[in-house]
Amino acid sequence: MSFRDDLYYLLEKMNFTMLSDLQLQSHKLNRHVIFEIYKKCPRLKRLALCATSLLNCDSVLGKIAVNLNQLRELALECSTRTSFLPLMASLNYLNNLTTLSIHRCENITDESISFLNIPFLTRLQIVQNRKISKVGLNDLFCHCIRLKDLTIRECIGVDDDAVDTICTCLPLLEKLDLSSSPTITLNSIRYIMNGLKYLKSLRLEDCQRILVQWRSAPRYLCSLYALKSFYRAYPEFFYYNLPIEENDRYSDDYYYYYDSSSSYASTDGEDEFEDSSKLGN
């Protein structure tokens, strides 16, 4: 008997009526397993499904709102074979859903994510996606205006224009993580500093083009306070209009483009901020 059959047998034979939190990880999940989750776990509030592939699951995932209407948090991690179009449409009817995580779901596109209309969603994570761009994000954020915590990591379609869209549509955002975004530049930092006045946490680790353009970036990106202090002193530094070059890569040999902030950098952080304030005045 395969592991997949064992999982189906387990769900079929056991009673999980009062279960509120389920995290299921398997190499493959099929529609029969999803149906058993609906039938045996109707009171789920948190569901996480992680699989290499979901086989023939589009239609059954589209019935999630009917079967799990108390769901508050949903996490999906799947790399192939599922479009998630019926699921995206069904999520709009989950009135209690506040958290949605989408990891490695490469078939989710601008078209499918535009189906989302979840007004009470406050936390969204999109990780390792190649097909979502500013077009889909604009449609999404126009419908999910209550977002306070946003993570978009390792998504190559997210560029400066996408970050501008985030800052325009979600001015009340408090937490933003754009780490490992290979195409965003110093312009994105300018959009964030000007547009997100309520931001409390910002993560921009391993953004290759920013590391190429700004030698001292690691010193300031680790602290939102430090980044804001530098921006107030040198706002003109965050205008970048050069085209993307194929060899724009960050490397450990500390080869960077010219950094206009190098003349003011020092080893003492407190003195540095004090000097920058004087220069800004």
Accessible surface in RSA format (square Angstrom, percent):
REM  Atomic radii and reference values for relative SASA: ProtOr
REM  Chains: A
REM  Algorithm: Lee & Richards
REM  Probe-radius: 1.40
REM  Slices: 20
REM RES _ NUM      All-atoms   Total-Side   Main-Chain    Non-polar    All polar
REM                ABS   REL    ABS   REL    ABS   REL    ABS   REL    ABS   REL
RES MET A   1   171.47  88.8  86.12  57.0  85.36 203.2  93.56  79.5  77.91 103.2
RES SER A   2    54.04  45.7  39.47  52.7  14.57  33.6  48.29 102.8   5.75   8.0
RES PHE A   3   122.10  61.1 111.93  69.3  10.17  26.5 113.43  68.8   8.67  24.8
RES ARG A   4    82.53  34.7  80.33  41.0   2.20   5.2  11.09  15.2  71.44  43.3
RES ASP A   5    72.08  50.5  69.83  69.5   2.25   5.3  11.62  27.4  60.46  60.3
RES ASP A   6    64.79  45.4  60.25  60.0   4.53  10.7  21.77  51.2  43.02  42.9
RES LEU A   7    12.65   7.0   9.87   7.1   2.78   7.0  12.62   8.9   0.03   0.1
RES TYR A   8    75.05  35.0  75.05  42.7   0.00   0.0  45.23  34.0  29.82  36.8
RES TYR A   9   118.20  55.2 117.98  67.1   0.21   0.6  78.47  59.0  39.73  49.0
RES LEU A  10    82.51  46.0  80.89  57.9   1.63   4.1  82.51  57.9   0.00   0.0
RES LEU A  11     6.95   3.9   6.95   5.0   0.00   0.0   6.95   4.9   0.00   0.0
RES GLU A  12    69.50  39.9  59.06  44.7  10.44  24.8  11.66  22.6  57.84  47.2
RES LYS A  13   131.83  64.3  98.10  60.2  33.72  80.3  46.73  42.1  85.10  90.6
RES MET A  14    93.07  48.2  87.12  57.7   5.95  14.2  83.48  71.0   9.59  12.7
RES ASN A  15   119.89  82.7  90.26  87.2  29.62  71.3  36.10  86.9  83.79  81.0
RES PHE A  16    43.36  21.7  39.29  24.3   4.07  10.6  43.36  26.3   0.00   0.0
RES THR A  17    56.35  40.1  54.21  55.0   2.14   5.1  39.01  52.4  17.35  26.2
RES MET A  18   140.52  72.8 119.90  79.4  20.62  49.1 107.99  91.8  32.53  43.1
RES LEU A  19    57.02  31.8  49.68  35.5   7.34  18.4  55.09  38.7   1.93   5.2
RES SER A  20    40.37  34.1  38.07  50.8   2.31   5.3  14.28  30.4  26.10  36.6
RES ASP A  21    61.10  42.8  48.61  48.4  12.49  29.5  20.58  48.4  40.52  40.4
RES LEU A  22    26.28  14.6  24.97  17.9   1.31   3.3  26.05  18.3   0.23   0.6
RES GLN A  23   142.58  79.7 114.66  83.8  27.92  66.5  28.97  61.7 113.61  86.2
RES LEU A  24    20.21  11.3  17.70  12.7   2.51   6.3  18.27  12.8   1.94   5.2
RES GLN A  25   138.10  77.2 119.60  87.4  18.50  44.0  31.97  68.0 106.13  80.5
RES SER A  26    11.68   9.9   1.15   1.5  10.54  24.3   7.28  15.5   4.41   6.2
RES HIS A  27   118.64  64.8 106.88  74.3  11.76  30.1  83.28  85.8  35.36  41.1
RES LYS A  28    65.82  32.1  64.32  39.5   1.50   3.6  20.75  18.7  45.07  48.0
RES LEU A  29     0.00   0.0   0.00   0.0   0.00   0.0   0.00   0.0   0.00   0.0
RES ASN A  30    26.77  18.5  26.77  25.9   0.00   0.0   8.13  19.6  18.63  18.0
RES ARG A  31    94.35  39.6  94.35  48.1   0.00   0.0  14.84  20.3  79.51  48.2
RES HIS A  32    88.55  48.4  86.96  60.4   1.59   4.1  54.27  55.9  34.28  39.9
RES VAL A  33     0.06   0.0   0.06   0.1   0.00   0.0   0.06   0.1   0.00   0.0
RES ILE A  34     2.53   1.4   2.53   1.9   0.00   0.0   2.53   1.8   0.00   0.0
RES PHE A  35    88.61  44.3  86.39  53.5   2.23   5.8  86.50  52.4   2.11   6.0
RES GLU A  36    10.58   6.1  10.58   8.0   0.00   0.0   0.00   0.0  10.58   8.6
RES ILE A  37     1.12   0.6   1.12   0.8   0.00   0.0   1.12   0.8   0.00   0.0
RES TYR A  38    11.43   5.3   5.83   3.3   5.59  14.5   5.81   4.4   5.61   6.9
RES LYS A  39   134.04  65.4 108.43  66.5  25.61  61.0  73.46  66.1  60.58  64.5
RES LYS A  40    38.66  18.9  36.92  22.7   1.74   4.1  34.85  31.4   3.81   4.1
RES CYS A  41     0.50   0.4   0.50   0.6   0.00   0.0   0.00   0.0   0.50   0.5
RES PRO A  42    49.70  36.2  45.98  41.9   3.71  13.5  45.98  38.0   3.71  23.1
RES ARG A  43   107.63  45.2 107.63  54.9   0.00   0.0  19.73  27.0  87.90  53.3
RES LEU A  44     0.00   0.0   0.00   0.0   0.00   0.0   0.00   0.0   0.00   0.0
RES LYS A  45    58.36  28.5  58.36  35.8   0.00   0.0  20.88  18.8  37.48  39.9
RES ARG A  46    82.40  34.6  82.22  41.9   0.18   0.4  25.53  34.9  56.87  34.5
RES LEU A  47     6.69   3.7   2.92   2.1   3.77   9.5   3.84   2.7   2.85   7.7
RES ALA A  48    28.98  26.6  28.20  43.5   0.78   1.8  28.29  39.8   0.69   1.8
RES LEU A  49     6.15   3.4   2.52   1.8   3.63   9.1   3.12   2.2   3.04   8.2
RES CYS A  50    28.27  21.4  28.27  31.5   0.00   0.0  14.97  37.9  13.29  14.3
RES ALA A  51     2.32   2.1   0.12   0.2   2.19   5.0   1.81   2.5   0.51   1.3
RES THR A  52    59.70  42.5  57.28  58.1   2.42   5.8  37.51  50.4  22.19  33.5
RES SER A  53     3.72   3.1   3.72   5.0   0.00   0.0   2.96   6.3   0.76   1.1
RES LEU A  54     2.09   1.2   2.06   1.5   0.03   0.1   2.06   1.4   0.03   0.1
RES LEU A  55    28.44  15.8  27.51  19.7   0.93   2.3  28.09  19.7   0.35   0.9
RES ASN A  56   111.47  76.9  89.72  86.7  21.75  52.4  25.84  62.2  85.63  82.8
RES CYS A  57     1.32   1.0   0.00   0.0   1.32   3.1   0.00   0.0   1.32   1.4
RES ASP A  58    41.58  29.1  40.05  39.9   1.53   3.6  20.67  48.6  20.92  20.9
RES SER A  59    75.45  63.8  66.05  88.2   9.39  21.6  48.11 102.5  27.33  38.3
RES VAL A  60     1.62   1.1   0.79   0.7   0.83   2.0   1.62   1.4   0.00   0.0
RES LEU A  61     2.43   1.4   2.43   1.7   0.00   0.0   2.43   1.7   0.00   0.0
RES GLY A  62    21.15  26.1   0.00   N/A  21.15  26.1   3.86  10.6  17.29  38.7
RES LYS A  63   101.75  49.6 101.02  62.0   0.73   1.7  56.90  51.2  44.86  47.8
RES ILE A  64     2.04   1.2   2.04   1.5   0.00   0.0   2.04   1.5   0.00   0.0
RES ALA A  65    10.75   9.9   5.15   7.9   5.61  12.8   5.46   7.7   5.30  14.0
RES VAL A  66   123.23  81.1 101.24  91.7  21.98  53.0 107.97  93.8  15.25  41.4
RES ASN A  67    51.24  35.3  38.22  36.9  13.02  31.3   5.71  13.8  45.52  44.0
RES LEU A  68     0.00   0.0   0.00   0.0   0.00   0.0   0.00   0.0   0.00   0.0
RES ASN A  69    88.74  61.2  80.72  78.0   8.02  19.3  20.81  50.1  67.93  65.7
RES GLN A  70    68.06  38.1  67.37  49.2   0.68   1.6  20.29  43.2  47.77  36.2
RES LEU A  71     0.09   0.1   0.00   0.0   0.09   0.2   0.00   0.0   0.09   0.2
RES ARG A  72   114.46  48.1 114.46  58.3   0.00   0.0  20.77  28.4  93.69  56.8
RES GLU A  73    68.86  39.5  68.54  51.9   0.32   0.8   8.19  15.8  60.67  49.5
RES LEU A  74     2.18   1.2   0.43   0.3   1.75   4.4   1.31   0.9   0.87   2.3
RES ALA A  75    34.04  31.3  33.35  51.5   0.70   1.6  33.57  47.3   0.47   1.3
RES LEU A  76     3.63   2.0   1.48   1.1   2.14   5.4   2.50   1.8   1.13   3.0
RES GLU A  77    54.08  31.0  53.54  40.5   0.54   1.3   5.96  11.5  48.12  39.3
RES CYS A  78     2.59   2.0   1.92   2.1   0.68   1.6   1.35   3.4   1.24   1.3
RES SER A  79    20.89  17.7  17.93  23.9   2.96   6.8  13.31  28.3   7.58  10.6
RES THR A  80    62.91  44.7  59.28  60.1   3.63   8.6  57.41  77.1   5.50   8.3
RES ARG A  81   158.27  66.5 118.77  60.5  39.50  94.1  45.55  62.3 112.72  68.3
RES THR A  82     2.30   1.6   0.57   0.6   1.73   4.1   1.10   1.5   1.20   1.8
RES SER A  83    38.21  32.3  35.43  47.3   2.78   6.4  30.82  65.6   7.40  10.4
RES PHE A  84     2.47   1.2   2.29   1.4   0.18   0.5   2.47   1.5   0.00   0.0
RES LEU A  85    62.89  35.0  60.85  43.5   2.05   5.1  61.27  43.0   1.62   4.4
RES PRO A  86    49.25  35.9  38.54  35.1  10.71  38.9  47.17  38.9   2.07  12.9
RES LEU A  87     0.33   0.2   0.23   0.2   0.10   0.3   0.23   0.2   0.10   0.3
RES MET A  88     0.00   0.0   0.00   0.0   0.00   0.0   0.00   0.0   0.00   0.0
RES ALA A  89    37.27  34.3  36.51  56.3   0.76   1.7  36.72  51.7   0.55   1.5
RES SER A  90     9.41   8.0   4.42   5.9   5.00  11.5   7.02  15.0   2.39   3.4
RES LEU A  91     0.02   0.0   0.00   0.0   0.02   0.0   0.00   0.0   0.02   0.1
RES ASN A  92    42.42  29.2  26.59  25.7  15.82  38.1  10.30  24.8  32.12  31.0
RES TYR A  93   165.47  77.3 149.79  85.2  15.68  40.8 103.73  77.9  61.75  76.1
RES LEU A  94     2.62   1.5   0.26   0.2   2.36   5.9   0.60   0.4   2.02   5.4
RES ASN A  95   115.65  79.8 101.33  97.9  14.32  34.5  27.44  66.0  88.22  85.3
RES ASN A  96    71.95  49.6  64.44  62.3   7.51  18.1   9.43  22.7  62.52  60.4
RES LEU A  97     0.11   0.1   0.00   0.0   0.11   0.3   0.00   0.0   0.11   0.3
RES THR A  98    50.55  36.0  50.55  51.2   0.00   0.0  37.58  50.5  12.97  19.6
RES THR A  99    16.22  11.5  16.22  16.4   0.00   0.0   6.33   8.5   9.89  14.9
RES LEU A 100     0.11   0.1   0.00   0.0   0.11   0.3   0.00   0.0   0.11   0.3
RES SER A 101    10.39   8.8  10.39  13.9   0.00   0.0   2.98   6.4   7.41  10.4
RES ILE A 102     1.20   0.7   1.15   0.9   0.05   0.1   1.15   0.8   0.05   0.1
RES HIS A 103    53.88  29.4  53.88  37.4   0.00   0.0  37.00  38.1  16.88  19.6
RES ARG A 104    72.30  30.4  72.05  36.7   0.25   0.6  30.65  41.9  41.65  25.2
RES CYS A 105     1.28   1.0   0.00   0.0   1.28   3.0   0.56   1.4   0.72   0.8
RES GLU A 106    67.81  38.9  67.36  51.0   0.45   1.1   4.86   9.4  62.95  51.4
RES ASN A 107    50.09  34.5  42.14  40.7   7.95  19.1   8.89  21.4  41.21  39.8
RES ILE A 108     0.00   0.0   0.00   0.0   0.00   0.0   0.00   0.0   0.00   0.0
RES THR A 109    41.15  29.3  41.15  41.7   0.00   0.0  35.03  47.1   6.11   9.2
RES ASP A 110    32.20  22.6  30.45  30.3   1.75   4.1  16.99  40.0  15.21  15.2
RES GLU A 111   115.62  66.4 107.17  81.1   8.45  20.1  41.29  79.9  74.34  60.7
RES SER A 112     1.76   1.5   1.73   2.3   0.03   0.1   1.73   3.7   0.03   0.0
RES ILE A 113     0.00   0.0   0.00   0.0   0.00   0.0   0.00   0.0   0.00   0.0
RES SER A 114    33.01  27.9  23.60  31.5   9.41  21.7   9.64  20.5  23.37  32.7
RES PHE A 115    91.42  45.7  80.03  49.6  11.39  29.6  86.20  52.3   5.23  15.0
RES LEU A 116     0.00   0.0   0.00   0.0   0.00   0.0   0.00   0.0   0.00   0.0
RES ASN A 117    69.14  47.7  65.86  63.6   3.28   7.9   7.73  18.6  61.42  59.4
RES ILE A 118     3.33   1.9   3.26   2.4   0.06   0.2   3.33   2.4   0.00   0.0
RES PRO A 119    58.87  42.9  58.87  53.7   0.00   0.0  58.87  48.6   0.00   0.0
RES PHE A 120    95.88  48.0  94.01  58.2   1.87   4.9  94.51  57.3   1.37   3.9
RES LEU A 121     0.00   0.0   0.00   0.0   0.00   0.0   0.00   0.0   0.00   0.0
RES THR A 122    53.54  38.1  52.42  53.1   1.12   2.7  37.68  50.6  15.86  24.0
RES ARG A 123    89.71  37.7  89.71  45.7   0.00   0.0  23.42  32.0  66.29  40.2
RES LEU A 124     0.28   0.2   0.00   0.0   0.28   0.7   0.00   0.0   0.28   0.8
RES GLN A 125    33.38  18.7  33.38  24.4   0.00   0.0   1.50   3.2  31.88  24.2
RES ILE A 126     0.71   0.4   0.71   0.5   0.00   0.0   0.71   0.5   0.00   0.0
RES VAL A 127    16.25  10.7  15.52  14.0   0.74   1.8  15.52  13.5   0.74   2.0
RES GLN A 128    68.60  38.4  64.08  46.8   4.52  10.8  18.81  40.0  49.78  37.8
RES ASN A 129     1.73   1.2   1.34   1.3   0.39   0.9   1.24   3.0   0.49   0.5
RES ARG A 130   156.89  65.9 139.94  71.3  16.95  40.4  40.12  54.8 116.77  70.8
RES LYS A 131   100.46  49.0  84.51  51.9  15.96  38.0  59.28  53.4  41.19  43.9
RES ILE A 132     2.00   1.1   1.68   1.3   0.32   0.8   1.79   1.3   0.21   0.6
RES SER A 133    31.46  26.6  31.46  42.0   0.00   0.0  26.37  56.2   5.09   7.1
RES LYS A 134    87.57  42.7  86.50  53.1   1.07   2.5  47.18  42.5  40.38  43.0
RES VAL A 135    91.05  59.9  85.46  77.4   5.59  13.5  90.35  78.5   0.70   1.9
RES GLY A 136     0.15   0.2   0.00   N/A   0.15   0.2   0.15   0.4   0.00   0.0
RES LEU A 137     0.08   0.0   0.08   0.1   0.00   0.0   0.08   0.1   0.00   0.0
RES ASN A 138    62.52  43.1  62.52  60.4   0.00   0.0   9.15  22.0  53.37  51.6
RES ASP A 139    54.04  37.9  51.70  51.5   2.34   5.5   8.67  20.4  45.37  45.2
RES LEU A 140     0.00   0.0   0.00   0.0   0.00   0.0   0.00   0.0   0.00   0.0
RES PHE A 141     0.16   0.1   0.00   0.0   0.16   0.4   0.00   0.0   0.16   0.5
RES CYS A 142    72.87  55.1  49.92  55.7  22.95  53.9  22.09  56.0  50.78  54.8
RES HIS A 143    71.33  39.0  63.07  43.8   8.26  21.1  40.05  41.3  31.28  36.4
RES CYS A 144     0.00   0.0   0.00   0.0   0.00   0.0   0.00   0.0   0.00   0.0
RES ILE A 145   109.84  62.5  96.66  72.0  13.19  31.8  96.66  69.6  13.19  35.8
RES ARG A 146   122.83  51.6 119.35  60.8   3.48   8.3  30.08  41.1  92.75  56.2
RES LEU A 147     1.50   0.8   0.00   0.0   1.50   3.8   0.00   0.0   1.50   4.0
RES LYS A 148    76.01  37.1  75.51  46.3   0.51   1.2  35.16  31.6  40.85  43.5
RES ASP A 149    29.74  20.8  29.74  29.6   0.00   0.0   9.35  22.0  20.39  20.3
RES LEU A 150     0.25   0.1   0.00   0.0   0.25   0.6   0.00   0.0   0.25   0.7
RES THR A 151    13.94   9.9  13.93  14.1   0.01   0.0   4.89   6.6   9.04  13.7
RES ILE A 152     1.11   0.6   1.11   0.8   0.00   0.0   1.11   0.8   0.00   0.0
RES ARG A 153    59.88  25.1  59.88  30.5   0.00   0.0  12.16  16.6  47.72  28.9
RES GLU A 154    66.47  38.2  55.59  42.1  10.88  25.9  16.86  32.6  49.62  40.5
RES CYS A 155     0.49   0.4   0.49   0.5   0.00   0.0   0.14   0.4   0.34   0.4
RES ILE A 156    83.70  47.6  73.74  54.9   9.96  24.0  73.74  53.1   9.96  27.0
RES GLY A 157    21.46  26.5   0.00   N/A  21.46  26.5  17.40  47.8   4.06   9.1
RES VAL A 158     0.22   0.1   0.22   0.2   0.00   0.0   0.22   0.2   0.00   0.0
RES ASP A 159    51.30  35.9  51.30  51.1   0.00   0.0  15.53  36.5  35.78  35.7
RES ASP A 160    22.64  15.9  21.60  21.5   1.03   2.4  12.77  30.0   9.87   9.8
RES ASP A 161    68.05  47.7  65.03  64.7   3.02   7.1   7.69  18.1  60.36  60.2
RES ALA A 162     0.00   0.0   0.00   0.0   0.00   0.0   0.00   0.0   0.00   0.0
RES VAL A 163     0.00   0.0   0.00   0.0   0.00   0.0   0.00   0.0   0.00   0.0
RES ASP A 164    58.61  41.1  58.51  58.2   0.10   0.2   2.19   5.1  56.42  56.3
RES THR A 165    21.38  15.2  15.94  16.2   5.45  13.0   5.97   8.0  15.41  23.3
RES ILE A 166     0.00   0.0   0.00   0.0   0.00   0.0   0.00   0.0   0.00   0.0
RES CYS A 167     8.13   6.1   3.98   4.4   4.15   9.7   4.21  10.7   3.92   4.2
RES THR A 168    99.85  71.0  76.02  77.1  23.83  56.8  68.20  91.6  31.65  47.8
RES CYS A 169    27.94  21.1  10.84  12.1  17.10  40.2   8.99  22.8  18.94  20.4
RES LEU A 170     2.26   1.3   0.22   0.2   2.05   5.1   2.26   1.6   0.00   0.0
RES PRO A 171    64.38  46.9  63.35  57.7   1.02   3.7  63.35  52.3   1.02   6.4
RES LEU A 172    89.76  50.0  88.47  63.3   1.29   3.2  88.47  62.1   1.29   3.5
RES LEU A 173     0.11   0.1   0.00   0.0   0.11   0.3   0.00   0.0   0.11   0.3
RES GLU A 174    50.80  29.2  50.80  38.4   0.00   0.0   1.40   2.7  49.40  40.3
RES LYS A 175   106.26  51.8 106.21  65.2   0.05   0.1  51.23  46.1  55.03  58.6
RES LEU A 176     2.88   1.6   0.00   0.0   2.88   7.2   0.81   0.6   2.08   5.6
RES ASP A 177    15.07  10.6  14.96  14.9   0.11   0.3   8.17  19.2   6.90   6.9
RES LEU A 178     0.00   0.0   0.00   0.0   0.00   0.0   0.00   0.0   0.00   0.0
RES SER A 179     0.53   0.5   0.53   0.7   0.00   0.0   0.53   1.1   0.00   0.0
RES SER A 180    28.75  24.3  22.46  30.0   6.30  14.5  12.33  26.3  16.43  23.0
RES SER A 181     0.00   0.0   0.00   0.0   0.00   0.0   0.00   0.0   0.00   0.0
RES PRO A 182    35.37  25.8  30.58  27.9   4.79  17.4  31.12  25.7   4.26  26.4
RES THR A 183    36.11  25.7  33.41  33.9   2.71   6.5  33.12  44.5   2.99   4.5
RES ILE A 184     0.00   0.0   0.00   0.0   0.00   0.0   0.00   0.0   0.00   0.0
RES THR A 185     5.24   3.7   5.24   5.3   0.00   0.0   5.24   7.0   0.00   0.0
RES LEU A 186     3.76   2.1   3.76   2.7   0.00   0.0   3.76   2.6   0.00   0.0
RES ASN A 187    17.74  12.2  17.74  17.1   0.00   0.0   0.58   1.4  17.15  16.6
RES SER A 188     0.00   0.0   0.00   0.0   0.00   0.0   0.00   0.0   0.00   0.0
RES ILE A 189     0.02   0.0   0.02   0.0   0.00   0.0   0.02   0.0   0.00   0.0
RES ARG A 190    30.86  13.0  30.86  15.7   0.00   0.0   0.50   0.7  30.36  18.4
RES TYR A 191    52.64  24.6  48.35  27.5   4.29  11.2  24.80  18.6  27.85  34.3
RES ILE A 192     0.67   0.4   0.00   0.0   0.67   1.6   0.00   0.0   0.67   1.8
RES MET A 193    19.04   9.9   5.42   3.6  13.62  32.4   5.02   4.3  14.03  18.6
RES ASN A 194    78.29  54.0  65.11  62.9  13.18  31.7  25.37  61.1  52.92  51.2
RES GLY A 195    23.81  29.4   0.00   N/A  23.81  29.4  17.48  48.0   6.33  14.2
RES LEU A 196     4.28   2.4   0.00   0.0   4.28  10.8   0.00   0.0   4.28  11.5
RES LYS A 197   143.50  70.0 116.87  71.7  26.63  63.4  86.55  77.9  56.95  60.7
RES TYR A 198   132.10  61.7 125.27  71.3   6.82  17.8  83.38  62.7  48.71  60.1
RES LEU A 199     8.25   4.6   0.82   0.6   7.43  18.7   0.82   0.6   7.43  20.0
RES LYS A 200   149.80  73.1 122.04  74.9  27.77  66.1  81.35  73.2  68.45  72.9
RES SER A 201    41.19  34.8  37.44  50.0   3.75   8.6  17.30  36.8  23.89  33.5
RES LEU A 202    17.05   9.5   3.54   2.5  13.51  34.0   3.54   2.5  13.51  36.3
RES ARG A 203   113.18  47.5 112.51  57.4   0.67   1.6  33.25  45.4  79.92  48.4
RES LEU A 204     2.04   1.1   0.76   0.5   1.27   3.2   0.76   0.5   1.27   3.4
RES GLU A 205    72.90  41.9  68.05  51.5   4.85  11.5  50.17  97.0  22.73  18.6
RES ASP A 206    94.77  66.4  84.95  84.6   9.82  23.2  17.47  41.1  77.30  77.1
RES CYS A 207     0.45   0.3   0.31   0.4   0.14   0.3   0.31   0.8   0.14   0.1
RES GLN A 208    65.67  36.7  65.67  48.0   0.00   0.0  11.22  23.9  54.45  41.3
RES ARG A 209     7.66   3.2   7.45   3.8   0.21   0.5   3.83   5.2   3.82   2.3
RES ILE A 210     0.13   0.1   0.13   0.1   0.00   0.0   0.13   0.1   0.00   0.0
RES LEU A 211    14.82   8.3  14.82  10.6   0.00   0.0  14.82  10.4   0.00   0.0
RES VAL A 212     6.97   4.6   6.84   6.2   0.13   0.3   6.97   6.1   0.00   0.0
RES GLN A 213     5.01   2.8   1.30   1.0   3.71   8.8   1.44   3.1   3.57   2.7
RES TRP A 214     0.00   0.0   0.00   0.0   0.00   0.0   0.00   0.0   0.00   0.0
RES ARG A 215   138.76  58.3 130.41  66.5   8.35  19.9  20.53  28.1 118.23  71.7
RES SER A 216     9.45   8.0   6.99   9.3   2.46   5.7   2.82   6.0   6.63   9.3
RES ALA A 217     0.00   0.0   0.00   0.0   0.00   0.0   0.00   0.0   0.00   0.0
RES PRO A 218    68.09  49.6  51.95  47.4  16.14  58.7  58.66  48.4   9.43  58.6
RES ARG A 219   104.70  44.0  86.33  44.0  18.37  43.7  58.48  79.9  46.22  28.0
RES TYR A 220     3.22   1.5   3.22   1.8   0.00   0.0   2.65   2.0   0.57   0.7
RES LEU A 221    18.77  10.5   9.13   6.5   9.64  24.2  10.25   7.2   8.51  22.9
RES CYS A 222   106.17  80.3  63.70  71.0  42.47  99.8  44.12 111.8  62.05  66.9
RES SER A 223    41.01  34.7  34.36  45.9   6.64  15.3  27.98  59.6  13.02  18.2
RES LEU A 224    29.37  16.4  18.75  13.4  10.62  26.7  20.90  14.7   8.48  22.8
RES TYR A 225   141.84  66.2 135.46  77.1   6.38  16.6 101.01  75.9  40.83  50.3
RES ALA A 226     7.46   6.9   7.46  11.5   0.00   0.0   7.46  10.5   0.00   0.0
RES LEU A 227     1.59   0.9   1.59   1.1   0.00   0.0   1.59   1.1   0.00   0.0
RES LYS A 228    65.59  32.0  64.79  39.8   0.80   1.9  34.81  31.3  30.78  32.8
RES SER A 229    10.86   9.2   6.99   9.3   3.87   8.9   6.35  13.5   4.51   6.3
RES PHE A 230     0.16   0.1   0.16   0.1   0.00   0.0   0.16   0.1   0.00   0.0
RES TYR A 231    28.00  13.1  27.95  15.9   0.05   0.1  21.17  15.9   6.83   8.4
RES ARG A 232   156.35  65.6 131.63  67.1  24.72  58.9  73.73 100.8  82.63  50.1
RES ALA A 233    14.65  13.5   1.44   2.2  13.21  30.1   3.70   5.2  10.95  29.0
RES TYR A 234    37.05  17.3  37.05  21.1   0.00   0.0  32.96  24.8   4.09   5.0
RES PRO A 235    55.68  40.6  55.67  50.8   0.00   0.0  55.67  46.0   0.00   0.0
RES GLU A 236   112.79  64.8  99.37  75.2  13.42  31.9  67.19 130.0  45.60  37.2
RES PHE A 237    24.11  12.1  13.66   8.5  10.45  27.2  19.74  12.0   4.37  12.5
RES PHE A 238     0.00   0.0   0.00   0.0   0.00   0.0   0.00   0.0   0.00   0.0
RES TYR A 239   131.22  61.3 110.86  63.1  20.36  53.0  72.08  54.2  59.14  72.9
RES TYR A 240    30.58  14.3  24.72  14.1   5.86  15.3  23.85  17.9   6.74   8.3
RES ASN A 241   137.66  94.9 103.15  99.7  34.51  83.1  38.10  91.7  99.56  96.2
RES LEU A 242   117.37  65.4 108.62  77.7   8.75  22.0 108.73  76.4   8.64  23.2
RES PRO A 243    94.35  68.8  81.00  73.8  13.35  48.5  93.01  76.8   1.34   8.3
RES ILE A 244   104.59  59.5  78.53  58.5  26.05  62.8  78.53  56.6  26.05  70.7
RES GLU A 245    82.37  47.3  81.11  61.4   1.26   3.0  20.78  40.2  61.59  50.3
RES GLU A 246   157.40  90.4 142.70 108.0  14.71  35.0  69.93 135.3  87.47  71.4
RES ASN A 247   122.23  84.3  99.27  95.9  22.95  55.3  43.28 104.2  78.95  76.3
RES ASP A 248     2.61   1.8   1.79   1.8   0.82   1.9   1.16   2.7   1.44   1.4
RES ARG A 249   134.07  56.3 123.42  62.9  10.65  25.4  46.64  63.7  87.44  53.0
RES TYR A 250    74.34  34.7  52.35  29.8  21.99  57.2  31.74  23.9  42.60  52.5
RES SER A 251    46.47  39.3  40.22  53.7   6.25  14.4  40.31  85.8   6.15   8.6
RES ASP A 252   124.89  87.5 107.45 106.9  17.44  41.2  39.47  92.9  85.42  85.2
RES ASP A 253   108.25  75.8  75.89  75.5  32.36  76.5  47.69 112.2  60.56  60.4
RES TYR A 254   155.40  72.6 136.94  77.9  18.46  48.0  90.20  67.8  65.20  80.4
RES TYR A 255   148.10  69.1 142.34  81.0   5.77  15.0 108.64  81.6  39.46  48.6
RES TYR A 256    27.28  12.7   5.75   3.3  21.53  56.0   4.31   3.2  22.97  28.3
RES TYR A 257    76.34  35.6  68.73  39.1   7.62  19.8  58.22  43.8  18.12  22.3
RES TYR A 258   183.40  85.6 156.20  88.9  27.20  70.8 128.39  96.5  55.01  67.8
RES ASP A 259     6.84   4.8   2.70   2.7   4.14   9.8   2.62   6.2   4.22   4.2
RES SER A 260    50.97  43.1  38.47  51.3  12.49  28.8  32.88  70.0  18.09  25.3
RES SER A 261     1.90   1.6   1.31   1.8   0.59   1.4   1.49   3.2   0.41   0.6
RES SER A 262    58.34  49.3  41.69  55.6  16.65  38.3  22.20  47.3  36.13  50.6
RES SER A 263   108.70  91.9  65.26  87.1  43.44 100.1  57.45 122.3  51.25  71.8
RES TYR A 264    19.44   9.1   5.45   3.1  13.98  36.4  13.10   9.8   6.34   7.8
RES ALA A 265    37.42  34.4  14.47  22.3  22.95  52.2  14.59  20.5  22.84  60.5
RES SER A 266    43.04  36.4  30.65  40.9  12.39  28.5  41.69  88.8   1.35   1.9
RES THR A 267   149.37 106.2 112.06 113.6  37.32  88.9  88.82 119.3  60.55  91.5
RES ASP A 268    65.80  46.1  60.23  60.0   5.57  13.2  24.22  57.0  41.58  41.5
RES GLY A 269    35.69  44.0   0.00   N/A  35.69  44.0  25.65  70.4  10.04  22.5
RES GLU A 270   144.11  82.7 136.27 103.1   7.84  18.7  52.66 101.9  91.44  74.7
RES ASP A 271    67.82  47.5  67.35  67.0   0.47   1.1  16.75  39.4  51.07  50.9
RES GLU A 272     4.97   2.9   4.62   3.5   0.35   0.8   0.35   0.7   4.62   3.8
RES PHE A 273    42.60  21.3  41.95  26.0   0.64   1.7  42.14  25.5   0.46   1.3
RES GLU A 274    94.70  54.4  87.12  65.9   7.57  18.0  34.44  66.6  60.25  49.2
RES ASP A 275    65.62  46.0  64.44  64.1   1.18   2.8  15.33  36.1  50.29  50.2
RES SER A 276     1.53   1.3   1.53   2.0   0.00   0.0   0.00   0.0   1.53   2.1
RES SER A 277    65.98  55.8  56.10  74.9   9.88  22.8  36.10  76.9  29.88  41.9
RES LYS A 278   134.90  65.8 119.42  73.3  15.47  36.8  80.23  72.2  54.67  58.2
RES LEU A 279   114.42  63.7  85.36  61.1  29.06  73.1  88.91  62.4  25.51  68.6
RES GLY A 280    46.15  56.9   0.00   N/A  46.15  56.9  13.57  37.2  32.58  73.0
RES ASN A 281   160.82 110.9  98.13  94.8  62.69 151.0  45.32 109.1 115.50 111.6
END  Absolute sums over single chains surface
CHAIN  1 A    14089.7      12148.5       1941.2       7275.9       6813.8
END  Absolute sums over all chains
TOTAL         14089.7      12148.5       1941.2       7275.9       6813.8
